[in-house]
Amino acid sequence: MNSSASKIVPIHSNNKSAVRTGSVTSVISDEIIINMAGDKIKAKKAFSCFIDPEPGDIIICNESETGKVYILGIIERPGTKKISISFPSDAQIKTKRGSLSINSPDSVSIASNNVNCFSKKVIHKSHEAILSYDNITASGSELQASFKTVRLISNLINTMAKQVIDKFKGYIRSTEDSDMVKAGHMARQVDGLFSIDSKHTIMNSKKSTKIDGEKILMG
C-alpha cells in the first residue's frame, strides 16, 4: 500500500451510532431517568431541546464521548398532548424581517414580575377588558377618550389641571354631603333660566353686591 492510500479515511464507519431512542421513566427537578433497552440511565436535556420531557415520552438521545446522555428531542408523547417549553437562560425571540404573531383559539397568558412593552404604536381591541391595579402612573401629551357611559367610583378624586374645558349636552351632579368650590374668579353664563332652590341661602360679599335686571322680584 502506498503512502497516498494510507491517508484515505473511509466514509462509512463500522462504529455503532451513539444516537439512540428510549423512553422517559421519571422526571424530578433537573434529574431525568430514561429507559434505553432495559437500562435505567440518568440523562440531561440538550441545550437546544426546549420542550420539557415527561414520563412516558419516547425520546431520541445521544451519548457523548464522556459517557453523558443528552436528550435531543421528543419523538412521541402518548396520551396528553400538552407541552411545556423552557429555556435554560435568558432568551430572545426576534425576526430579522417581517412580523411575529402569536395566535391561540383559546387564551394567551403572560405571567412575570415585570412586563415591559416598547412600541411606536399599540392597538388594543377587545370586546371586554378588565383592569385591576394598585397604582397607575400615566403621562403623555394628549388623551382622547370616547365612551357611551363612564362610571367612576372612588373615595377621593384629585384633579389638577392648568385649564379644563367641559362640554355637555346635559349635566347632572348629585352630592350627598357637602359641595365646595374654591376659585380665584368665577363666571357663569346661562342662555335660559338660572335657578337656585335651597332651604337656606346665604350670600356674603366683603365689598359690594350687584343685582341687575329688568325685573327683580323678592318675597
BABA-584728 format. One record per residue: residue in three letters; chain; y, z, x of N, C-alpha, C in turn. Coordinates in steps of 0.05 Angstrom, whole numbers, plus 5000, padded with zeros to 4 digits. Atoms other than C-alpha are relative to their C-alpha. Layout:
<torkes>
TORKE   resn   chain    npy    npz    npx   capy   capz   capx    cpy    cpz    cpx
TORKE    ala       A      Y      Z      X      Y      Z      X      Y      Z      X
...
</torkes>
This chain:
<torkes>
TORKE   resn   chain    npy    npz    npx   capy   capz   capx    cpy    cpz    cpx
TORKE    met       A   4976   5000   5017   5000   5000   5000   5025   5000   5018
TORKE    asn       A   4976   5002   4985   5067   4980   5028   5020   5022   4992
TORKE    ser       A   4980   4979   5005   5129   5025   5030   5014   4996   4974
TORKE    ser       A   4985   5005   5025   5162   4990   4971   4984   5008   4976
TORKE    ala       A   5017   4992   5023   5103   5002   4925   4998   5030   4997
TORKE    ser       A   5002   4971   5002   5101   5075   4942   5024   5013   4987
TORKE    lys       A   4976   4989   5012   5172   5085   4916   5002   4994   4970
TORKE    ile       A   5000   5007   5028   5155   5057   4847   4992   5024   4984
TORKE    val       A   5005   4978   5018   5158   5110   4792   4989   4989   4974
TORKE    pro       A   5011   5011   5025   5113   5097   4732   5017   5007   4976
TORKE    ile       A   4984   4994   5024   5149   5091   4665   4985   5019   4982
TORKE    his       A   5016   4982   5017   5093   5125   4627   4988   5022   5016
TORKE    ser       A   5011   4977   4986   5076   5195   4649   4975   5011   4985
TORKE    asn       A   5024   4989   5012   5009   5227   4637   5003   5029   4992
TORKE    asn       A   4995   4972   5007   5041   5296   4628   5003   5003   4970
TORKE    lys       A   4998   4995   5028   5037   5326   4559   5028   5006   4992
TORKE    ser       A   4972   4997   5009   5102   5324   4520   5005   5029   4992
TORKE    ala       A   4993   4973   5006   5138   5390   4513   5011   5003   4972
TORKE    val       A   4990   4999   5027   5165   5372   4444   4977   5004   4981
TORKE    arg       A   5022   4993   5017   5121   5405   4392   5011   5008   4973
TORKE    thr       A   4993   4991   5027   5121   5425   4319   4987   5027   4995
TORKE    gly       A   5011   4974   5007   5109   5493   4288   5012   5009   4974
TORKE    ser       A   4989   4988   5024   5128   5539   4232   5012   5027   5007
TORKE    val       A   4987   4975   4996   5174   5599   4228   4985   5022   4985
TORKE    thr       A   5014   4977   5012   5138   5665   4216   5019   5021   4990
TORKE    ser       A   4981   4979   5008   5196   5715   4214   5026   4995   5015
TORKE    val       A   4973   5001   4988   5270   5719   4229   5013   5027   4997
TORKE    ile       A   4987   4974   5000   5300   5786   4248   5024   4998   5019
TORKE    ser       A   4976   5004   4984   5372   5780   4272   4998   4974   5016
TORKE    asp       A   5002   5024   4983   5371   5732   4331   4972   4995   5010
TORKE    glu       A   5027   5002   4991   5297   5741   4343   4984   4983   4980
TORKE    ile       A   5015   5018   5018   5256   5683   4314   4971   4998   5011
TORKE    ile       A   5028   5002   4993   5180   5685   4315   4989   4975   4986
TORKE    ile       A   5012   5024   5011   5145   5618   4306   4970   4999   5006
TORKE    asn       A   5029   5004   4997   5073   5596   4300   4995   4972   5009
TORKE    met       A   5007   5026   4989   5050   5539   4344   4971   5000   5007
TORKE    ala       A   5029   5002   4996   4977   5522   4339   4986   5027   5001
TORKE    gly       A   5012   4974   5001   4960   5594   4321   5011   5020   5018
TORKE    asp       A   4988   4981   4981   5001   5626   4376   5027   5009   4989
TORKE    lys       A   4975   4989   5008   5059   5672   4358   5019   5001   5025
TORKE    ile       A   4982   5003   4977   5118   5656   4404   5028   5006   4991
TORKE    lys       A   4972   4996   5005   5189   5680   4408   5016   4975   5006
TORKE    ala       A   4984   5025   4996   5239   5623   4401   5029   5006   4995
TORKE    lys       A   4971   4998   5003   5314   5613   4401   5011   4974   4990
TORKE    lys       A   4988   5024   5009   5358   5564   4365   5014   4985   5023
TORKE    ala       A   4985   5016   4981   5384   5507   4407   5030   5001   4994
TORKE    phe       A   4971   4998   5004   5459   5506   4417   5010   4980   4979
TORKE    ser       A   4992   5021   5019   5464   5442   4375   4987   5002   4973
TORKE    cys       A   5013   4996   5026   5420   5468   4319   5017   5019   4983
TORKE    phe       A   4981   4984   5015   5469   5493   4266   4987   5013   4975
TORKE    ile       A   5013   4989   5024   5420   5507   4208   4983   5024   5008
TORKE    asp       A   5015   4976   4994   5392   5577   4209   4972   4998   4989
TORKE    pro       A   5027   5002   5010   5316   5577   4205   4993   5023   4982
TORKE    glu       A   5010   4979   5018   5280   5616   4151   4969   4999   5001
TORKE    pro       A   5029   4999   4999   5208   5639   4146   4988   4978   4982
TORKE    gly       A   5013   5021   5015   5163   5582   4124   5010   4972   5008
TORKE    asp       A   4990   5026   4992   5205   5526   4155   4981   4987   5020
TORKE    ile       A   5015   5017   4981   5169   5470   4191   5021   4990   5020
TORKE    ile       A   4979   5005   4980   5207   5461   4256   4990   4981   5022
TORKE    ile       A   5006   5014   4976   5209   5417   4317   5013   5015   5023
TORKE    cys       A   4990   4983   4978   5217   5454   4383   4993   4988   5027
TORKE    asn       A   5004   5010   4973   5218   5444   4457   4997   5024   5019
TORKE    glu       A   5004   4979   4980   5194   5486   4515   5013   4991   5026
TORKE    ser       A   4986   5007   4975   5239   5487   4576   4982   5005   5024
TORKE    glu       A   5015   4996   4975   5217   5489   4648   4995   5029   5007
TORKE    thr       A   5003   4971   4995   5227   5564   4649   4982   5014   4980
TORKE    gly       A   5018   4988   5020   5180   5574   4590   5013   5008   4974
TORKE    lys       A   4986   4992   5024   5233   5588   4537   4997   4978   4979
TORKE    val       A   5004   5019   5022   5222   5555   4469   5025   4999   4984
TORKE    tyr       A   4975   5004   5015   5282   5526   4433   4994   4984   4975
TORKE    ile       A   5003   5015   5025   5284   5504   4360   5021   4978   5000
TORKE    leu       A   4981   5022   5000   5315   5435   4358   5009   4992   4972
TORKE    gly       A   4992   5006   5027   5315   5425   4284   4978   5008   4980
TORKE    ile       A   5018   4993   5021   5282   5438   4217   4991   4974   4986
TORKE    ile       A   5011   5025   5011   5236   5383   4192   4997   5003   4970
TORKE    glu       A   5005   4997   5029   5218   5412   4124   5003   5029   4993
TORKE    arg       A   4997   4973   5010   5234   5473   4082   4986   5001   4973
TORKE    pro       A   5014   4998   5026   5183   5487   4027   5015   5019   4981
TORKE    gly       A   4988   4983   5020   5207   5518   3963   5030   4996   4998
TORKE    thr       A   4971   5001   5003   5281   5534   3961   5013   4980   5020
TORKE    lys       A   4986   5019   4983   5329   5482   3989   5026   5010   5010
TORKE    lys       A   4975   4989   4990   5385   5529   4006   5001   5001   5030
TORKE    ile       A   4997   5000   4971   5412   5524   4077   5024   5017   5007
TORKE    ser       A   4978   4985   4989   5458   5567   4119   5007   4987   5027
TORKE    ile       A   4991   5013   4975   5499   5533   4174   5017   5020   5015
TORKE    ser       A   4985   4981   4984   5525   5577   4230   5005   4988   5028
TORKE    phe       A   4992   5009   4974   5560   5563   4296   4998   5023   5020
TORKE    pro       A   5002   4978   4981   5547   5603   4359   5026   5011   5011
TORKE    ser       A   4974   4992   4989   5621   5607   4378   5022   4987   4983
TORKE    asp       A   4978   5013   5014   5689   5582   4357   4993   4970   4995
TORKE    ala       A   5007   5028   5008   5682   5515   4320   5025   4986   4989
TORKE    gln       A   4978   5016   5010   5730   5459   4303   4988   4974   4989
TORKE    ile       A   5009   5024   5013   5716   5403   4254   5024   4981   4997
TORKE    lys       A   4977   5018   5001   5762   5343   4262   4990   4971   4999
TORKE    thr       A   5005   5029   5000   5764   5268   4251   5023   4986   5016
TORKE    lys       A   4980   5014   4984   5799   5223   4301   5014   4978   4984
TORKE    arg       A   4988   5020   5018   5811   5171   4246   4991   5006   4972
TORKE    gly       A   5008   4997   5028   5811   5172   4171   5005   5029   4990
TORKE    ser       A   4996   4975   5014   5806   5233   4126   4974   5016   4999
TORKE    leu       A   5023   4982   5002   5759   5292   4117   5000   5012   4972
TORKE    ser       A   5002   4990   5027   5734   5311   4048   4976   5019   4998
TORKE    ile       A   5021   4981   5007   5693   5369   4022   4996   4999   4970
TORKE    asn       A   5005   5003   5029   5662   5356   3954   4976   5016   4992
TORKE    ser       A   5022   4985   5011   5618   5400   3912   5001   4999   4969
TORKE    pro       A   5000   5000   5029   5597   5393   3839   5001   5027   4987
TORKE    asp       A   4999   4973   5011   5594   5468   3831   5025   5015   5009
TORKE    ser       A   4977   4984   4991   5642   5510   3873   5002   4999   5030
TORKE    val       A   4995   4998   4971   5673   5518   3942   5013   5027   5005
TORKE    ser       A   4990   4974   4994   5685   5587   3971   5008   5002   5029
TORKE    ile       A   4991   4996   4973   5725   5606   4033   5005   5030   5003
TORKE    ala       A   4997   4971   4996   5719   5678   4058   5006   5005   5030
TORKE    ser       A   4992   4995   4973   5756   5701   4120   5021   5022   5001
TORKE    asn       A   4978   4980   4998   5801   5757   4146   5027   4987   5001
TORKE    asn       A   4975   5015   4999   5855   5705   4159   4995   4971   4994
TORKE    val       A   5002   5028   5006   5864   5637   4129   5028   4987   5004
TORKE    asn       A   4975   5014   4994   5918   5591   4157   4999   4971   4991
TORKE    cys       A   4998   5027   5010   5940   5526   4125   5025   4988   5010
TORKE    phe       A   4977   5015   4989   5986   5478   4162   4999   4971   4991
TORKE    ser       A   5001   5027   5010   6004   5413   4128   5028   4991   4994
TORKE    lys       A   4974   5012   5007   6062   5366   4117   5003   4999   4970
TORKE    lys       A   4999   5001   5029   6045   5361   4043   4974   5013   4989
TORKE    val       A   5023   4987   5013   5999   5404   3999   5001   4994   4971
TORKE    ile       A   5002   5005   5028   5976   5384   3930   4977   5018   4989
TORKE    his       A   5020   4983   5013   5940   5435   3886   5001   4994   4970
TORKE    lys       A   5002   5006   5028   5916   5414   3817   4975   5014   4989
TORKE    ser       A   5022   4986   5012   5873   5459   3774   5006   5003   4970
TORKE    his       A   4997   4995   5029   5860   5468   3700   5008   5029   4996
TORKE    glu       A   4994   4971   5002   5864   5544   3711   5000   5011   5027
TORKE    ala       A   4998   4987   4973   5886   5585   3771   5006   5029   4996
TORKE    ile       A   4996   4971   5000   5883   5660   3783   5007   5009   5028
TORKE    leu       A   4990   4990   4974   5923   5691   3840   5003   5030   4999
TORKE    ser       A   4997   4970   4999   5918   5764   3860   5007   5007   5028
TORKE    tyr       A   4990   4992   4973   5959   5790   3919   5012   5028   4998
TORKE    asp       A   4986   4974   4997   5982   5859   3942   5029   4995   5008
TORKE    asn       A   4973   5006   4991   6043   5829   3977   5002   4970   5004
TORKE    ile       A   4994   5029   4997   6074   5759   3975   5027   4997   5012
TORKE    thr       A   4975   5008   4987   6128   5733   4021   5002   4970   5000
TORKE    ala       A   4996   5029   5002   6154   5664   4004   5028   4993   5007
TORKE    ser       A   4974   5008   4991   6212   5628   4036   5000   4970   5001
TORKE    gly       A   4997   5029   4999   6238   5557   4033   5028   4991   4994
TORKE    ser       A   4974   5011   5006   6296   5511   4019   5005   4995   4970
TORKE    glu       A   4997   5007   5028   6283   5492   3946   4974   5006   4985
TORKE    leu       A   5022   4993   5018   6238   5515   3889   5005   4987   4973
TORKE    gln       A   4999   5012   5027   6225   5474   3826   4974   5008   4986
TORKE    ala       A   5023   4991   5016   6180   5502   3772   5005   4992   4971
TORKE    ser       A   4998   5008   5028   6166   5475   3703   4976   5010   4985
TORKE    phe       A   5022   4988   5015   6125   5516   3654   5008   5000   4970
TORKE    lys       A   4995   4998   5029   6118   5516   3579   5005   5029   4992
TORKE    thr       A   4997   4971   5006   6111   5592   3576   4998   5015   5027
TORKE    val       A   5000   4983   4976   6128   5643   3630   5000   5029   4991
TORKE    arg       A   5001   4971   5007   6108   5717   3623   5000   5016   5027
TORKE    leu       A   4998   4983   4976   6129   5768   3676   4997   5029   4991
TORKE    ile       A   5004   4971   5007   6102   5839   3671   5001   5015   5026
TORKE    ser       A   4996   4985   4975   6127   5886   3724   5015   5026   4995
TORKE    asn       A   4985   4976   5001   6152   5956   3735   5029   4997   5011
TORKE    leu       A   4974   5004   4988   6210   5931   3777   5003   4971   5009
TORKE    ile       A   4994   5027   4991   6242   5863   3788   5028   5002   5013
TORKE    asn       A   4975   4999   4985   6296   5859   3842   5006   4972   5009
TORKE    thr       A   4993   5028   4993   6332   5792   3848   5027   5001   5013
TORKE    met       A   4975   5002   4986   6386   5779   3899   5005   4970   5006
TORKE    ala       A   4994   5029   4996   6419   5710   3899   5030   4997   5002
TORKE    lys       A   4971   5006   4997   6486   5682   3920   5011   4988   4975
TORKE    gln       A   4991   5013   5025   6491   5641   3857   4975   4995   4982
TORKE    val       A   5021   5004   5019   6448   5638   3794   5011   4984   4977
TORKE    ile       A   4993   5017   5022   6453   5584   3741   4977   5000   4981
TORKE    asp       A   5021   5000   5020   6413   5593   3677   5009   4983   4977
TORKE    lys       A   4995   5016   5023   6409   5542   3622   4977   5002   4981
TORKE    phe       A   5021   4996   5020   6370   5558   3559   5009   4988   4973
TORKE    lys       A   4995   5009   5027   6364   5526   3491   5002   5024   4982
TORKE    gly       A   4999   4975   5015   6351   5595   3463   4992   5023   5019
TORKE    tyr       A   5004   4978   4981   6353   5663   3498   4999   5026   4984
TORKE    ile       A   5004   4974   5013   6326   5729   3471   4993   5020   5021
TORKE    arg       A   5006   4978   4981   6328   5793   3512   4997   5026   4985
TORKE    ser       A   5006   4975   5014   6298   5858   3489   4995   5021   5021
TORKE    thr       A   5003   4978   4981   6306   5923   3528   4995   5026   4984
TORKE    glu       A   5007   4976   5015   6273   5987   3503   5018   5023   5008
TORKE    asp       A   4983   4978   4991   6313   6036   3545   5028   4991   5005
TORKE    ser       A   4973   5006   4994   6379   6024   3579   5002   4972   5012
TORKE    asp       A   4994   5027   4989   6411   5957   3598   5027   5001   5012
TORKE    met       A   4975   4997   4986   6465   5958   3650   5006   4976   5017
TORKE    val       A   4991   5023   4984   6504   5900   3681   5024   5009   5016
TORKE    lys       A   4978   4993   4983   6549   5912   3741   5010   4975   5014
TORKE    ala       A   4990   5024   4988   6595   5856   3764   5029   5003   5008
TORKE    gly       A   4972   4999   4992   6660   5844   3800   5018   4988   4979
TORKE    his       A   4986   5013   5022   6685   5797   3746   4979   4989   4981
TORKE    met       A   5019   5010   5020   6651   5776   3681   5016   4983   4980
TORKE    ala       A   4987   5017   5020   6670   5718   3636   4978   4988   4983
TORKE    arg       A   5019   5011   5019   6632   5695   3574   5015   4981   4982
TORKE    gln       A   4988   5020   5017   6647   5632   3535   4980   4993   4979
TORKE    val       A   5017   5005   5022   6618   5622   3466   5013   4979   4982
TORKE    asp       A   4988   5021   5018   6629   5559   3424   5000   5009   4971
TORKE    gly       A   5002   4992   5028   6607   5592   3359   5008   5029   4996
TORKE    leu       A   4995   4972   5007   6602   5665   3337   4992   5018   5023
TORKE    phe       A   5007   4979   4981   6604   5723   3385   4999   5026   4985
TORKE    ser       A   5004   4977   5017   6575   5784   3351   4989   5023   5016
TORKE    ile       A   5011   4975   4988   6563   5856   3374   4994   5019   4977
TORKE    asp       A   5009   4982   5021   6523   5901   3329   4988   5025   5013
TORKE    ser       A   5010   4976   4987   6513   5973   3352   5007   5024   4983
TORKE    lys       A   4995   4975   5014   6511   6044   3326   5026   5012   5010
TORKE    his       A   4975   4990   4988   6567   6066   3373   5009   4980   5021
TORKE    thr       A   4988   5019   4981   6614   6022   3413   5024   5014   5014
TORKE    ile       A   4979   4988   4984   6659   6047   3469   5011   4979   5019
TORKE    met       A   4987   5018   4982   6709   6004   3506   5021   5015   5016
TORKE    asn       A   4981   4986   4983   6746   6034   3565   5012   4980   5020
TORKE    ser       A   4986   5017   4980   6798   5998   3608   5018   5018   5016
TORKE    lys       A   4983   4984   4984   6833   6030   3666   5029   4991   4998
TORKE    lys       A   4972   5010   5002   6895   5986   3657   5007   4990   4973
TORKE    ser       A   4992   5012   5026   6901   5940   3597   4977   4988   4986
TORKE    thr       A   5020   5013   5018   6861   5913   3539   5014   4980   4983
TORKE    lys       A   4987   5021   5016   6879   5848   3505   4980   4989   4980
TORKE    ile       A   5016   5012   5021   6851   5824   3438   5018   4980   4987
TORKE    asp       A   4983   5021   5010   6879   5757   3416   4984   4983   4981
TORKE    gly       A   5013   5018   5019   6861   5715   3355   5017   4995   4976
TORKE    glu       A   4984   5006   5024   6887   5683   3292   4998   5022   4980
TORKE    lys       A   5004   4977   5018   6859   5740   3251   4985   5021   5015
TORKE    ile       A   5014   4977   4988   6839   5808   3274   4995   5020   4977
TORKE    leu       A   5008   4983   5022   6800   5849   3223   4988   5025   5011
TORKE    met       A   5010   4974   4991   6787   5922   3236   4996   5018   4976
TORKE    gly       A   5005   4981   5022   6754   5971   3188   4976   4991   4984
</torkes>
